[in-house]
Amino acid sequence: MADTETDDVVAIWRLQSSYADIVNRRAWPELHGVFLPDITIDLDIVTAEPFQLVGPDALGSFVGESIEKFDHFSFVILNTVVDLEGDDRAKGRIFMMEVRHETATDTWPNALGVYQDQYVKRDGRWWIESRRYRSLARQGPEGVVLGPAPNLWEIHPGA
């Protein structure tokens, strides 16, 4: 039976939700079940130079170390959009919020951002092939609004 457009969109939504669940449980080895092994992840937190990570292990190490200082951390998907590009390619956006409590300062330095992903279907299964992240705002004692979400695909042609 052939997949319908709805089947593919729902499969990608489940992939996005699986990522959020992995982060919330800090189950870093499971990132290999949602990302291709050679994934490139471009990160722009705006207040520092953009940088790139390669592979699920690099992402797990980076995120794991970044959230160690929080005694509460919840990754929340606020909105998601998926655009199919044929039978085996898609693009998507995830607007997200990190609900965070910092133990040492007893503050809630929550963060908002957007992921812009490329998805690929291999052997009947959807994977995150590449990801671009940009911070949008931070709450808390050093809160800042970092501007609206750009269309990162237009900024980086050919992606």
Protein Blocks (a to p, Z undefined) as FASTA:
>chain_A
ZZdfklmmmmmmmmmmmmmmmmmnopmklmmmmbcfklccdddehjaccdddedjklmmm
mmmmmmmmpcbdcdddfbdcdddebjkbccdddddddddddfklopacdddddddddddd
eehiacdfbdcdddfbdcdjkbccebjaddfklmmghZZ
